[in-house]
Amino acid sequence: MAEKRQGRFRSDVKKGLFQTTFSIARETDAWFQSLSNEMKASGGYKLPKSFILRSLLNAMRKLKIDVSGVKTEEELEARFLEAIKQFKG
């Protein structure tokens, strides 16, 4: 007999998560929504923003990011982009 999944999503909700609040631009929120809609339209599930954001953060944590001397959000974004270009997996 097949195991019945519980919950709304196939991805398991992780235990022991820390909840935090942060601000994002409307354009970013719209991008999250668009990405989620694309997942559903292509045969997947419409995952919530929290799942998408955790996935992005987990991927970013694997990068070697040079943060020395960073003073602005824009500088940090540029460092992330540079680290992505240099990522070898």
Secondary structure, DSSP 8 states (H G I E B T S, - for coil): ------SSSSS---SS---------HHHHHHHHHHHHHHHHTTS----HHHHHHHHHHHHHTS----TT--SHHHHHHHHHHHHHH---
